């Protein structure tokens, strides 16, 4: 699976990470906004907990590789 992120670009993830990402508990994070209702004031703030979690995973993966 290849994940595309606005900040970190594209990354290939391992099978175990793919299974985690497609699991129901992680997919549920797509419906929870990172900054609450602030996305109603500015559409650019439409970041979900899912986006944040995947971004953090990519950041950590990037740090570990270095």
Secondary structure by P-SEA (a helix, b strand, c coil): cbbbbccccbbbbcaaaaaaaaccccccccccccccccccccccccccaaaaaaaaaaaaaaaaac
